[in-house]
Amino acid sequence: MSAAQDLVTAYLEWLKDNMSVREVEGWVEISTPFLDRHNDYLQIYVRADGDQLTLTDDSYVIQDLLGSGCDVSTPRRRELLERIVHAFGIQVENDELTVRATKANFAQRKHSLLQAMLSVNDLFLTSRSTVRTLFIEEV
């Protein structure tokens, strides 16, 4: 095995060791080792409906932005949000980031949802207080 393969294997072990799964009211909660801007672990929720799986952030990211004073309903932020979720193949339904999957594409869809959650979380950088602070520093 090459050094690069050893590194990939070590990374996969780290992912496996730092992920947890538990049942929560008909959903499966997957806690990941990926951190949001508060250094909290990201969780996603999965529910099976026949052969289809629904994956969601349970409104965590958008509600966190709203609670931090970042209004995602302004035209420009809404456009940025739509661009982000579209790039990852994710939908926004009632402030929830969601994606549908099958068992065959679950890993890829889970990864896309996590990437979208992290990218949408970055919209905090467009909040009025952050932009104002940056503007004052530059001027």
N, C-alpha and C positions, 0 to 999 in steps of 0.2 A: 504494500500500500504506500502511495506517495505521501509526502508531507501535506500537500493540499487536501488529499482525501482524509488524512488524520484530522485536519482542522475542521473539515465539514462534519465529520463524525462527532467531534467534540462539541461543535455547535448544536447539532441535532440532539445530543445527550443533554446539553444545557437547556434547550427548549423543553424537552420531555420532563426534565427534573423540576423545571420552574413553571409548569402549567398544572392547574388543578381543575377538576371537574366535579360538580355536585348538582343534585336535583333541587329545583326551586319552583314550586307550584306549577308543575306540568312542563316546565322548561328545564333545560340543562344549562347551567352557568359554567362557562369556561373562563377561568382567570388566566391571563397570559402574563409573561414577563415584560411586556412592553408598557412603558410609562407615559402618562399624559403630562401636561405642563405643571401639574401639582405633584408630580412624582407618585401618583397613584397608579396601581396596576389596572390595565384595561380589561374589562370583562365583556364578553359577548354572550348572548343567550340563543339557544337553538331549540327548536321544536319540530318534531316530525309530524307530517300530515300525509299518511300513505307513503309513497315513494319520494315525496318532496320534503325538503327541509327549509325552514325559515330561520334566518340568522338576523339578529338585531342587536343594537346597542342599548335598547330600552330607553331611548331619548336622552341618554347620558350626555353626549357631546354637545348637542344643541342647547339643552337645558343649562348646562354648565356655562356655555357662552352667554346665554341670556342672563343668567345670574351674575355674570361678571361684567355686565353692562355692554355686551357686544350684540347689538340688534341685527340679527341675520335676515330681517325682512326688508331692509333698505334695498333699493334696486341694485346697487353695485355689489353689495355683499351677497344678495340672493343670486346674482349672476355668477359670482365666484363660487358659491356653494354648489350651484347646479353644474358648473364646469368640473369641479372636483369629483362630485359623485358620479357624473357621467363618465369621467375618465376611468373610474374604477368599476363601472357597471353596477353601481349601488343606487337605490331609490331612497327618497325621503318621504315617509308616510307619517303624518302627525308628529313631526319633529324626530321621528325614529329613523336612523340609518338602517336600512334593511336590504337583504338580498335573498333570493331563492337559490336553492342548490339541490343537487342529488348526492347520493353517496359517492358517486364517481367523481364529481367535481367539488366536493365539500372542502378539501384542503385549499384549493385555489380560491374559492369564494370566501372562505374564512380569512385568508391572507388579504384579499382585496378589501374586505370589510375593515380589517384592522388598519390597513394603509389609509383608507378613506377616513376612519375615525381620527387618526393622527393628523392628516392633512386638514380636515375640517376644524380640528382643535386649533390649528395654526391661524385660523381666522381671528383669533383673539388679538393678534398683532395689528389688526385693522380697527380695534376698538378706539373710540374717541380719545380716551385718556392716554393710550399708548401713542397714537398718532400725534396728539398735542405735545406730549413729552418729547418725542423725537423732533418735532418741528421747533420747539423751544431750544433744544440742544443745538440744532443746526443753525438757527438764527442767532 
